[in-house]
């Protein structure tokens, strides 16, 4: 949807992932969307180099999250949320389902 503006589909998917799940690491994002790992790593490095994302180490894993001090974060968030409403149903469902792990057995709904 925003490829013309952002440059690549993977860049848009990575931003959407960070917005919906608040944080993520490259392998997790690549696996979630079934895209190549180097592409996602490049996007995350690009975002960090330009101040859009920050990272922290969690053990040996570099976890990325959107920079809360980024000047255009509010506008970018509004744009991404609006773009999500135009996605195909199967992609839209990926962003609405926010559970990363299965529910504990026997846990009430």
C-alpha positions in Angstrom: 0.0 0.0 0.0 2.7 2.5 0.9 5.5 1.1 -1.3 5.6 4.2 -3.4 6.2 6.3 -0.3 8.4 4.1 1.7 10.3 2.4 -1.1 9.7 -1.3 -0.4 7.0 -3.6 0.8 9.3 -5.1 3.5 9.9 -1.6 4.9 6.2 -1.1 5.3 5.7 -4.6 6.9 8.6 -4.0 9.3 7.1 -0.7 10.4 3.7 -2.2 10.8 5.1 -5.1 12.9 6.9 -2.7 15.2 3.8 -0.5 15.6 1.5 -3.4 16.4 3.8 -5.6 18.5 5.8 -2.6 20.0 9.1 -4.5 19.5 10.7 -7.3 17.5 13.9 -8.8 16.2 14.8 -9.4 12.6 14.4 -13.2 12.5 11.0 -13.0 14.3 9.7 -10.4 11.8 11.1 -12.3 8.7 9.5 -15.5 9.9 6.2 -13.8 10.7 5.8 -12.4 7.1 7.7 -15.3 5.4 10.3 -12.9 3.8 14.1 -13.0 3.6 16.0 -12.3 6.8 18.7 -10.0 5.2 16.0 -7.8 3.8 14.4 -7.3 7.2 17.8 -6.8 8.8 18.6 -4.0 6.3 15.3 -2.3 7.0 15.9 -2.4 10.7 19.4 -1.0 10.4 18.1 1.7 8.1 15.5 2.7 10.6 18.0 2.8 13.4 20.6 4.8 11.5 18.0 7.4 10.7 16.5 7.7 14.2 13.1 6.1 13.5 13.9 3.0 15.6 16.0 2.2 18.6 17.4 -1.1 19.7 18.4 -2.9 22.9 20.1 -6.2 23.6 18.1 -9.0 25.1 20.7 -11.6 25.7 22.4 -12.1 22.3 19.4 -10.8 20.4 19.1 -7.2 19.2 15.4 -6.1 19.7 14.1 -3.1 17.8 11.3 -0.7 18.7 10.0 2.6 17.4 11.8 5.7 18.8 9.2 7.5 20.9 11.1 10.8 20.3 11.0 10.5 16.5 9.7 13.9 15.3 7.1 12.4 12.9 6.1 9.3 14.9 2.5 10.5 15.5 2.0 11.2 11.8 3.7 8.0 10.7 1.5 6.0 13.1 -1.6 7.6 11.7 -0.5 6.8 8.2 0.3 3.2 9.0 -3.0 2.6 10.8 -4.9 4.1 7.8 -3.0 2.0 5.3 -3.8 -1.1 7.3 -7.5 -0.6 6.7 -6.8 -1.0 2.9 -4.9 -4.3 3.2 -6.1 -7.6 2.0 -8.1 -9.5 4.6 -5.4 -12.2 5.2 -2.7 -9.5 5.8 -5.1 -7.4 7.9 -5.7 -10.5 10.1 -2.0 -10.9 10.8 -2.0 -7.4 12.5 -5.2 -7.9 14.4 -4.0 -11.2 15.9 -1.6 -9.9 18.5 -0.8 -13.2 20.3 2.6 -14.5 19.7 2.2 -17.7 21.8 -0.7 -20.1 22.2 -3.1 -19.7 25.1 -2.3 -21.8 28.2 -4.3 -25.1 28.3 -7.4 -24.7 30.4 -7.2 -20.9 30.6 -10.7 -19.4 30.4 -11.5 -17.0 27.6 
